[in-house]
Amino acid sequence: MSHYSAWSLLRNALSGHKNWDRAWRDPEPKKTYDVIIVGGGGHGLATAYYLAKNHGIKNIAVLEKGYIGSGNAGRNTTIVRSNYMMQDNTAFYEHSMSLWRGMSQDLNYNVMFSPRGYLYVTVSPSAQDAQIRRANIMRLNGIRAEILTREDVMKEAPYLDFSDKARFPIYGAMLQPDAGTARHDAVVWGYARAANALGVDIIQNCEVLDYQWSGERITGVKTTRGDISAGKVGIAVAGHTSLLAQKAGLELPIESHVLQAYVSESIKPVVNHVVVWSASYFYFSQSDKGGLVFGGHIDRYNSYAQRGNLANVSEVTQALVSAMPSAARLRVLRHWGGIMDMTPDGSPIITKTPVDGLYLNGGWCYGGFKATPASGWCFAHTIANDSPHPFNAGFTMDRFAQGRYIDESGAGPYNHLQ
């Protein structure tokens, strides 16, 4: 880690920021590595970091076709939570929460983790009953959860619509007080910097075009910067998972959809939690800059486009105004789209594939950002040991053929049903 004096800080600032040390190296790719991780987002970088830190494997390359954080890592709403019910998800996401709590110290980089609380507001008796059940299961698994009455919600979030004319009357809420948000780009930069310090090569502008084979085993990749050999290849490419899997002869039960998100102009601090509005699949929070960060459901059609459309703008802004009428006069500053790879049950895949030498991390649906540390931690364990950790043992590919879905309404792809 570099330490700067007051003079060097001033000199670098006045030079147009030309003299700062690089946060991570920009190496030319070597001919061979022990492990190649395809995808330079949060999951890929976390995998490389934990491979080096936990398993002592440091001859690693992370290959990113664009720049670090150019995919879903920089295109999300930064929510961190573990309000799940089924055991596979509960154990995994609570492990992720434990890693979030110590991440800034572990990486020696401030990822701005803010456990401001996750407030799931209910607008029907059935939704309130469902959240009571969820809270009880969370408690049984050692996860803090509180059930709030309508009066409690009025104290926690007085800006919501409690009027007699409210389109969706508020019945109560479930609060996970330890959940919250983190700074998405800081997470990516922190993992990149820490992995680099352990010897990992982070290679940007390096698109994987195909695989190298020796018989039926994958032995490397063909890229826009030449062929690179490796003992093992891991895929962590978010919405493009099915495309790279197809090149290896794998047909995955995954569809890619756009998930859009928005930021409003800045206002004074008013929204203290991450708020979920159960009238539709809608959620919002307030950033440190003062803007409201909000989003809704995926687009209903398949797409690889990282852009939005007016139909979603209309749906999501209507939900915001319905929940928080005072937001009606706010201007939307920008909005964007990330590519979600959606599985049939809304849960991910972290596994060694049937193709020798190839490992898969994908199918994150809405859960990708919050899963970043546990995803990398478990994927690293799987690659290093050729077997899963108990936290990801259920996230196999063959569960779909076996009918063993890890499916829970309200946490997977069907949150809008409750």
Beta strands, then each sheet from edge to edge (+ up, - down):
strand 1: 32-38
strand 2: 60-63
strand 3: 79-80
strand 4: 118-122
strand 5: 146-149
strand 6: 172-176
strand 7: 180-181
strand 8: 201-203
strand 9: 208-214
strand 10: 217-223
strand 11: 226-235
strand 12: 255-266
strand 13: 274-277
strand 14: 282-286
strand 15: 291-302
strand 16: 332-342
strand 17: 349-352
strand 18: 358-362
sheet 1: 8+ 2+ 1+ 11+ 10- 9+
sheet 2: 8+ 2+ 1+ 11+ 18+ 17-
sheet 3: 3+ 7-
sheet 4: 5+ 6- 4+ 13+ 14- 15+ 12- 16+
end
